[in-house]
């Protein structure tokens, strides 16, 4: 089976950089993959991306060594199974707030006897290799997203669940659940306290962490030990690039 390079990086204590995609452009996905990101996440939670489009995006990413991941809309097994069968090499499950939800995610991503995932899907073989079923439980990456105060309170129970490979902080939703304003790089005592509680749970359980941050925040987050680093979004890259070119042109008038 094709090895999961992002999972290897996390296990070795190295950073892995990527971004989230919600535009649904297969050419855009291919272009971002060729930019050299370690991983790309197809965002089915917030993007208008159905199953056929998701498969096309996965195929576009697969023209490179970039690891294709999907953020599914929920912990429901049908969403997770469909993403994995289409060729995703891992899933991010949003709003994991309890150990029971973490356990459900593990069951949905692992074949028996470790889980309850059904065997099927042609792309598992085409992308992963002929021995995919025998090794998928070792290579598939399961990331629990902690983005609510309840998830923070239950962080150690969530991260001590066998089969959770990493966690990911959703800064915007976490701030909202704490009654804080939404900003790109939050800087509130309550926010940092919540992050520290989850980070401590990650250290205690040996589970690496990830977070969404701006380019200016990368050094700080790496210094805090975060490994799975999300930089921007496909739509933000488009907007920033277009605005930069337009501003530069108008400045020459």
Residue pairs with C-beta under 8 A, 6 or more apart in sequence:
1 128
1 129
1 131
1 132
1 134
1 135
1 136
1 139
2 89
2 127
2 128
2 129
2 139
3 139
4 67
4 89
4 90
4 139
4 140
4 141
5 38
5 65
5 67
6 16
6 18
6 38
6 39
6 67
6 69
6 89
6 90
6 141
6 228
7 67
7 90
7 139
7 141
7 165
9 15
9 16
9 38
9 227
10 16
10 141
10 165
10 166
10 208
10 227
10 228
13 208
13 227
14 227
15 222
15 226
15 227
15 228
15 229
16 38
16 39
16 227
16 228
16 229
17 37
17 38
17 39
17 229
17 231
18 37
18 38
18 39
18 40
18 41
18 66
18 69
18 228
18 229
18 230
18 231
19 32
19 37
19 40
19 41
19 230
19 231
19 232
19 233
19 234
19 237
20 40
20 41
20 43
20 71
20 212
20 230
20 232
20 233
20 234
21 28
21 29
21 32
21 40
21 41
21 42
21 43
21 47
21 57
21 233
21 234
22 43
22 46
22 47
22 48
22 49
22 233
22 234
22 235
23 47
23 234
23 235
23 238
24 47
24 48
24 49
24 53
24 57
25 234
26 53
26 56
26 57
26 59
26 60
27 60
28 234
28 238
29 40
29 42
29 57
29 60
29 61
29 234
30 60
30 61
30 63
30 64
32 40
32 66
32 234
32 237
33 40
33 60
33 61
33 63
33 64
33 66
34 63
34 64
36 66
37 66
38 66
38 67
39 66
39 67
39 68
39 69
39 90
39 228
40 61
40 66
40 67
40 68
40 69
41 69
41 70
41 71
41 92
41 230
42 49
42 54
42 57
42 58
42 68
42 69
42 70
42 71
42 88
43 49
43 71
44 54
44 70
44 71
44 72
44 73
44 79
44 83
45 71
45 72
45 73
45 74
45 94
46 71
49 57
51 82
51 86
54 70
54 82
54 83
54 86
55 86
55 87
55 123
57 68
58 68
58 70
58 86
58 87
58 88
58 123
58 127
59 87
59 123
61 68
62 68
62 87
62 127
67 89
67 90
67 141
68 87
68 88
68 89
69 88
69 89
69 90
69 91
69 92
69 141
69 143
70 83
70 86
70 88
70 90
70 91
70 92
71 91
71 92
71 93
71 94
71 145
72 79
72 80
72 83
72 91
72 92
72 93
72 94
73 79
73 94
74 93
74 94
74 95
75 93
75 96
75 101
75 104
75 105
75 108
76 108
77 104
77 107
77 108
77 116
77 117
80 91
80 93
80 105
80 108
80 109
80 117
81 108
81 117
81 118
83 91
84 91
84 109
84 117
84 121
84 124
84 136
84 140
85 120
85 121
85 123
85 124
86 121
86 123
87 121
87 123
87 124
87 126
87 127
87 128
89 128
89 139
89 140
89 141
90 140
90 141
90 142
90 143
90 165
91 105
91 109
91 140
91 141
91 142
91 143
92 143
92 145
92 168
93 101
93 105
93 142
93 143
93 144
93 145
94 145
94 147
94 170
95 145
95 147
95 148
95 151
95 173
96 102
96 105
96 144
96 145
96 146
96 151
96 158
97 148
97 150
97 151
97 154
97 158
98 150
98 151
98 154
98 157
98 158
99 154
99 157
99 158
99 160
99 161
101 158
102 144
102 157
102 158
102 159
102 161
102 164
103 161
105 142
105 144
105 163
105 164
106 114
106 115
106 142
106 161
106 162
106 163
106 164
107 115
107 116
107 117
108 115
108 116
108 117
109 115
109 117
109 140
109 142
109 163
110 116
110 117
110 136
110 137
110 140
110 163
111 117
111 119
111 133
111 136
111 137
114 137
114 163
115 137
115 163
119 133
124 132
124 133
124 136
125 132
128 136
128 139
141 165
141 166
142 163
142 164
142 165
142 166
143 164
143 165
143 166
143 167
143 168
143 210
143 228
144 158
144 159
144 164
144 166
144 167
144 168
145 151
145 167
145 168
145 169
145 170
146 152
146 155
146 158
146 167
146 168
146 169
146 170
146 174
146 198
147 169
147 170
147 171
147 172
147 173
147 174
147 177
148 173
148 174
148 177
149 174
149 177
149 178
149 194
150 177
151 158
151 198
152 174
152 194
152 197
152 198
153 197
155 167
155 197
155 198
155 201
155 202
156 201
156 204
156 205
158 164
158 167
158 201
159 167
159 201
159 202
159 204
159 205
159 207
160 204
160 205
164 207
165 207
165 208
166 207
166 208
166 209
166 210
166 227
166 228
167 198
167 202
167 207
167 208
167 209
167 210
168 209
168 210
168 211
168 212
168 228
168 230
169 195
169 198
169 209
169 210
169 211
169 212
170 212
171 185
171 186
171 191
171 211
171 212
171 213
172 182
174 186
174 191
174 194
175 181
175 182
175 183
175 186
175 188
175 191
176 182
178 188
178 190
178 191
178 194
180 186
180 188
180 190
180 191
184 214
185 213
185 214
185 216
185 217
195 211
195 224
198 209
199 209
199 224
199 225
201 207
202 208
202 209
202 225
203 225
208 227
208 228
209 225
209 226
209 227
209 228
210 226
210 227
210 228
210 229
210 230
211 221
211 226
211 228
211 229
211 230
212 230
213 220
213 221
213 226
213 229
213 230
213 231
214 231
214 232
215 231
215 232
218 229
218 231
221 229
222 229
232 240
